[in-house]
Amino acid sequence: MVRQGVIESLTLIRRDERSAVAWSFAYFFCLLCGYYILRPLRDEMGIQGGVDALPWVFTATLGAMLAAVPLYGWLASRLPRRRLLPAVYLFFVANLLVYFALFRAGVYPQWVARVFFVWVSVYNLFVVSVFWSFMVDLYRRDQAKRLFGLIAAGGSAGALLGPALTALLARPLGTINLLLASAGFLIAAVFCIFRLIAWGKAEGTGRDEKEGAVGGGIWGGVTETAGSPYLLGICGYMVLFTVLSTFLYLQQARLVSEAALDSEGRTTLFASMDLAVNLLAMAGQALLTARAIRRFGVAIVLAVAPMLTLAGFGALALAPMLAIVVAFQVLRRAAEFALGRPARELLYTVVDREAKYKAKNFIDTAVYRAGDALGGWAFAGLGALGLALGGISLVALPLAALWVGVSLALGRYQERRVGNADRGKEVADEEERR
């Protein structure tokens, strides 16, 4: 009993939740390990395709995402989650095998590089969005506040192994051969899904209505979002997040392309940055996230990454140097993974089931990539007006300040809705006792 109490006090996991958390941890581990094997290769392909072409690539990504959203909505309307989730992941496994064959054959390498950049940018958002939709659907709100940080640490652990594998094996094996390893991790994630669905049924969280299809139309995510001021607020948060992230990414790409590094050196730098991000993020997720949400609330935790972004662009405005971009990128992404992402997922615990799968997916994918495209063209436009990297950082400052404000407003609204729901439940329980 003492040992069990120590485990619960350190991890906040209850005994009946351990197997589910372990499978959720493994599921996210496999997803992000597979993705982070691909991420350095994607970034290198972006530079090979031409830094000046990146705004067009971001626009192409948005177009691909807009095509994928109604297809996903159609599948979600017809398939139960026990079939929907594996279908999504096995489709991406098949894609990876096609890219492996194309890279090995050396067919139109520059164009394949650009298409691969677009594909990975679609892939990473879809697989992670579907994961968190499942988590929000599987766990109750009180469980989510305690467990999402630790579950997110599974992703960070996978994200540590992925770039470590890439950094170690990129030169001796060639990064193209690691596509097969990425596909293997994705297949392992499908196995975890089946174990979690079985746990949900056994624990009563997988009720019959949850095992059916989500229902609704193929554009359900769009209509749900358009009809909800709360979801539109999350859209605003996402657009600010992605525009600012794109500004920073393009500054990074510009400075890295100007540095005296060869292709393998750039790939190793990107992988090393990912390694540092995920070491920091995993430590924060395991030790800090749940306690920070309990102590400070969703609003404050959600605003941490925006506040770091405000400070980082201030530093870049003064000194647009590669070392500062690298440090800023590492700290901002670590804060986003450790605090921002779990807090952002909690925003969806107060919406209905269709919104969890469809509106959330629309926001996480199409709205996200719309922000990317907007950020890419805004960056190109500011450059065309003669602004250097320092000047573009100054333009980013008011956007970062607005992002802080939107984060605080959304977090406080979510907390009010949870409080109202809890008070309503207490009243209902009291009336039932009477």
C-alpha positions in Angstrom: 0.0 0.0 0.0 2.8 2.4 0.8 4.5 1.7 -2.5 1.2 2.3 -4.3 0.7 5.6 -2.5 4.2 6.7 -3.5 3.5 5.9 -7.1 0.2 7.8 -7.1 1.7 10.8 -5.4 4.6 11.0 -7.9 2.6 10.3 -11.1 -1.0 11.1 -10.1 -2.0 7.8 -11.8 -4.6 5.7 -10.0 -4.2 1.9 -9.9 -7.1 1.2 -12.3 -5.7 3.7 -14.8 -2.1 2.3 -15.1 -2.6 0.0 -18.0 -4.5 2.6 -20.0 -1.8 5.2 -19.3 0.9 2.7 -20.3 -0.8 1.9 -23.6 -1.5 5.6 -24.3 2.2 6.4 -23.5 3.3 3.7 -25.9 0.9 4.8 -28.6 2.1 8.4 -28.5 5.7 7.2 -28.2 5.4 5.2 -31.4 3.7 8.0 -33.3 6.2 10.6 -32.5 9.3 8.3 -32.8 8.2 7.5 -36.3 7.5 11.2 -37.1 10.8 12.5 -35.7 12.6 10.0 -37.8 11.0 11.9 -40.7 11.2 15.4 -39.4 14.9 16.1 -40.0 14.6 14.6 -43.5 11.6 16.8 -44.2 13.5 20.0 -43.1 16.4 19.0 -45.3 14.1 18.4 -48.2 12.6 21.8 -47.7 16.0 23.4 -48.1 16.9 21.2 -51.1 13.6 22.3 -52.7 14.7 25.9 -52.2 14.1 28.2 -49.3 12.4 30.8 -51.6 9.9 28.1 -52.6 8.7 27.4 -49.1 5.8 29.8 -49.1 4.5 27.9 -52.2 5.1 24.7 -50.4 3.1 25.9 -47.4 0.2 26.9 -49.7 0.4 23.4 -51.4 0.2 21.9 -47.9 -2.9 23.9 -47.1 -4.5 22.7 -50.4 -3.7 19.1 -49.5 -5.1 19.6 -46.0 -8.3 21.1 -47.4 -8.7 18.0 -49.6 -8.0 15.6 -46.7 -10.4 17.2 -44.2 -13.7 16.2 -46.0 -12.3 12.7 -46.7 -11.6 12.3 -43.0 -15.0 13.7 -42.1 -16.6 11.2 -44.5 -14.7 8.3 -42.8 -15.5 9.5 -39.3 -19.2 9.7 -40.2 -19.3 6.1 -41.2 -16.6 4.2 -39.3 -16.5 3.4 -35.5 -13.3 4.5 -33.9 -12.0 0.9 -33.7 -11.9 1.0 -37.5 -11.4 4.7 -38.2 -8.1 5.1 -36.3 -6.3 2.0 -37.8 -7.5 3.0 -41.3 -6.0 6.4 -41.0 -2.6 5.1 -39.8 -2.4 2.2 -42.2 -3.1 4.6 -45.1 0.0 6.6 -44.0 2.1 3.4 -43.8 1.3 2.7 -47.4 2.3 6.3 -48.3 5.7 5.8 -46.6 6.4 2.7 -48.7 5.6 4.6 -51.9 8.0 7.5 -50.9 10.7 4.9 -50.0 10.5 3.5 -53.5 10.5 6.9 -55.2 13.6 8.1 -53.2 15.4 4.9 -53.9 14.7 5.2 -57.6 15.8 8.8 -57.8 12.8 10.0 -59.7 12.5 13.8 -60.1 14.4 14.3 -56.8 13.6 18.0 -56.3 9.9 17.6 -57.0 9.7 14.5 -54.9 11.4 16.4 -52.1 8.8 19.2 -52.3 5.9 16.8 -52.4 7.4 14.8 -49.5 7.7 18.1 -47.5 4.0 18.7 -48.1 3.1 15.1 -47.2 5.0 15.0 -43.9 3.4 18.4 -43.0 -0.1 16.8 -43.6 0.9 13.5 -42.0 2.2 14.8 -38.7 -0.9 16.9 -38.0 -3.3 14.2 -38.9 -1.8 11.4 -36.8 -1.3 13.6 -33.8 -4.8 15.2 -34.1 -6.4 11.8 -34.3 -4.4 10.6 -31.3 -5.6 13.5 -29.1 -9.2 13.2 -30.3 -9.1 9.6 -29.1 -7.5 10.6 -25.8 -10.2 13.4 -25.2 -12.9 10.8 -26.0 -11.4 8.0 -23.8 -10.6 9.9 -20.6 -12.9 11.9 -18.3 -12.1 15.6 -17.7 -10.7 14.9 -14.2 -8.5 12.2 -15.6 -7.4 14.4 -18.5 -6.1 17.1 -16.1 -4.0 14.5 -14.2 -2.9 12.2 -17.0 -2.4 14.3 -20.2 0.9 15.6 -19.2 2.3 12.1 -18.5 0.7 10.7 -21.7 2.3 13.6 -23.6 5.7 12.5 -22.1 5.3 9.3 -24.1 5.4 11.4 -27.3 8.5 13.3 -26.0 10.2 10.0 -25.3 9.5 8.8 -28.8 10.6 12.2 -30.1 13.9 11.7 -28.3 14.5 8.3 -29.8 13.5 9.4 -33.3 16.0 12.2 -33.8 18.6 10.2 -31.9 18.2 7.4 -34.5 18.4 9.9 -37.3 21.4 11.7 -36.0 23.3 8.5 -35.4 22.3 6.6 -38.5 21.8 9.4 -41.2 25.4 9.1 -42.4 26.1 5.4 -42.1 22.8 4.1 -43.4 21.3 7.1 -45.3 18.2 8.7 -44.1 16.0 7.2 -46.9 16.3 3.8 -45.4 14.9 5.1 -42.1 11.5 5.5 -43.8 10.9 1.8 -43.2 11.6 2.2 -39.5 9.1 5.0 -39.3 6.5 2.8 -40.9 7.2 0.1 -38.4 6.5 2.5 -35.5 3.2 3.5 -37.0 2.1 -0.1 -37.3 3.0 -0.6 -33.6 0.7 2.4 -32.8 -2.2 0.6 -34.3 -1.7 -2.3 -31.9 -1.8 0.2 -29.0 -5.2 1.5 -30.3 -6.8 -1.9 -30.0 -5.5 -2.4 -26.5 -6.9 1.0 -25.4 -10.3 0.3 -27.0 -10.4 -3.0 -25.0 -9.6 -1.1 -21.8 -12.3 1.5 -22.5 -14.9 -1.3 -22.9 -13.7 -3.0 -19.7 -13.7 0.2 -17.6 -17.0 1.5 -19.0 -15.5 4.5 -20.8 -16.2 2.8 -24.2 -20.0 2.9 -24.0 -22.0 1.6 -27.0 -22.5 5.1 -28.4 -18.8 5.7 -28.3 -18.1 2.6 -30.3 -20.4 3.7 -33.1 -19.5 6.1 -35.8 -19.3 9.8 -34.9 -22.0 10.6 -37.4 -22.8 13.9 -39.0 -21.8 15.2 -42.4 -18.4 15.3 -44.1 -18.2 19.0 -43.4 -19.3 18.6 -39.8 -16.0 19.9 -38.5 -16.4 23.2 -40.5 -20.1 23.7 -39.5 -19.5 22.9 -35.8 -16.6 25.4 -35.7 -18.4 28.1 -37.5 -21.4 27.9 -35.1 -19.4 28.1 -31.9 -17.6 31.3 -30.7 -15.5 29.1 -28.4 -14.2 27.0 -31.3 -13.7 30.1 -33.4 -11.6 31.4 -30.5 -9.5 28.2 -30.7 -9.1 28.9 -34.4 -7.8 32.4 -33.6 -5.3 30.8 -31.1 -4.2 28.3 -33.7 -3.7 30.9 -36.5 -1.6 33.1 -34.2 0.4 30.1 -33.1 1.1 28.9 -36.7 1.8 32.3 -38.2 4.4 33.0 -35.5 5.8 29.5 -35.7 6.2 29.9 -39.5 8.0 33.2 -39.1 10.4 31.5 -36.8 10.8 28.4 -39.0 11.6 30.6 -42.1 14.1 32.6 -40.1 15.7 29.4 -39.0 15.7 28.0 -42.6 17.2 31.3 -44.0 20.0 31.4 -41.4 20.8 27.6 -41.7 20.9 27.8 -45.5 23.5 30.7 -45.1 25.6 28.7 -42.7 28.7 26.7 -43.8 27.0 23.3 -43.4 26.6 20.4 -45.9 23.4 18.3 -46.2 24.4 15.8 -43.5 25.5 18.6 -41.2 22.1 20.4 -41.6 20.2 17.1 -41.0 22.3 16.5 -37.9 21.7 20.1 -36.6 17.9 19.7 -37.0 18.0 16.3 -35.3 20.1 17.7 -32.4 17.6 20.5 -31.9 14.8 18.0 -31.8 16.7 16.0 -29.2 17.2 19.0 -26.9 13.5 20.0 -27.3 12.2 16.6 -26.3 14.6 16.2 -23.4 13.3 19.4 -21.9 9.7 18.6 -22.8 9.7 15.1 -21.4 11.1 16.3 -18.1 8.4 19.0 -17.9 5.6 16.6 -18.9 6.6 14.0 -16.3 7.2 16.4 -13.4 5.5 19.7 -14.1 2.5 19.7 -16.4 -0.2 18.2 -14.1 1.0 20.1 -11.1 1.2 23.4 -13.0 -2.4 23.0 -14.3 -3.6 22.2 -10.8 -1.7 25.1 -9.3 -2.2 27.9 -11.9 -5.1 26.7 -14.0 -5.5 26.1 -17.8 -5.3 29.8 -18.7 -1.9 30.6 -17.2 -0.4 27.3 -18.5 -1.7 27.9 -22.0 -0.1 31.4 -22.0 3.4 30.2 -21.2 4.5 29.4 -24.8 3.1 32.7 -26.1 4.9 34.7 -23.5 8.2 32.9 -24.4 7.5 33.7 -28.1 7.1 37.4 -27.2 10.4 37.4 -25.5 12.1 35.4 -28.2 11.1 37.6 -31.1 12.2 40.6 -28.9 15.7 39.0 -28.7 15.7 38.3 -32.5 14.8 41.9 -33.3 17.9 43.0 -31.5 20.2 40.2 -32.8 19.0 38.0 -35.7 21.7 35.3 -35.3 21.6 31.5 -35.8 22.5 30.8 -32.2 19.6 32.9 -30.9 17.2 31.3 -33.4 18.3 27.8 -32.3 18.0 28.7 -28.5 14.6 30.4 -29.1 13.2 27.5 -31.1 14.3 24.9 -28.6 12.8 26.7 -25.6 9.6 27.7 -27.3 8.9 24.2 -28.7 9.8 22.6 -25.3 7.3 24.9 -23.6 4.6 24.1 -26.2 5.0 20.4 -25.8 5.3 20.3 -22.0 2.6 22.9 -21.2 0.9 24.4 -24.2 -0.2 21.2 -26.0 -1.7 19.4 -22.9 -3.5 22.6 -21.9 -4.8 23.1 -25.5 -6.2 19.6 -25.5 -8.1 20.3 -22.3 -10.0 23.0 -24.2 -11.8 20.2 -26.0 -12.9 18.4 -22.9 -16.0 20.7 -22.7 -17.3 20.1 -26.3 -19.5 17.3 -27.7 -18.2 14.2 -29.3 -18.5 15.3 -32.9 -16.6 18.4 -32.1 -13.9 16.3 -30.5 -13.3 14.3 -33.7 -14.3 16.6 -36.5 -14.1 20.2 -35.4 -10.9 19.5 -33.5 -9.4 17.7 -36.6 -10.4 20.7 -38.8 -8.8 23.2 -36.5 -5.7 21.0 -35.9 -5.2 20.4 -39.6 -6.8 22.9 -42.1 -6.8 25.9 -39.8 -3.3 25.1 -38.7 -2.0 24.9 -42.3 -4.0 28.0 -43.2 -1.9 29.8 -40.6 1.2 28.3 -42.1 0.3 29.5 -45.5 -0.6 33.0 -44.2 2.7 33.1 -42.2 4.7 32.0 -45.2 3.3 34.6 -47.6 3.4 37.4 -44.9 7.1 36.6 -44.4 7.8 36.7 -48.1 5.8 40.0 -48.4 7.7 41.6 -45.6 10.9 40.5 -47.2 9.8 42.0 -50.5 9.2 45.3 -48.7 12.8 45.3 -47.7 12.5 44.1 -44.1 15.4 42.1 -42.8 15.0 39.3 -40.3 15.3 41.8 -37.4 12.5 43.9 -38.8 10.3 40.9 -39.4 10.8 40.0 -35.7 9.5 43.5 -34.7 6.4 42.8 -36.8 5.9 39.5 -34.9 5.9 41.2 -31.5 2.3 42.6 -31.5 1.0 39.2 -32.9 2.8 37.4 -30.0 1.2 39.9 -27.5 -2.3 39.2 -29.0 -1.6 35.4 -28.8 -1.0 35.8 -25.0 -4.3 37.6 -24.6 -6.2 35.0 -26.6 -4.6 32.1 -24.6 -5.7 33.7 -21.3 -9.3 34.3 -22.5 -9.7 30.7 -23.8 -8.3 29.2 -20.7 -10.5 31.2 -18.4 -13.6 30.4 -20.5 -12.8 26.6 -20.3 -12.4 26.9 -16.6 -15.7 28.6 -16.2 -17.5 25.9 -18.3 -15.9 23.1 -16.2 -16.9 24.9 -13.0 -20.5 25.4 -14.3 -20.7 21.7 -15.3 -19.3 20.6 -11.9 -21.8 22.8 -10.0 -24.7 21.4 -12.2 -23.6 17.8 -11.4 -23.5 18.6 -7.7 -27.1 20.0 -7.8 -28.3 17.0 -9.7 -26.6 14.6 -7.2 -28.2 16.5 -4.3 -31.7 16.4 -5.9 -31.2 12.6 -6.5 -30.3 12.1 -2.9 -33.4 14.0 -1.8 
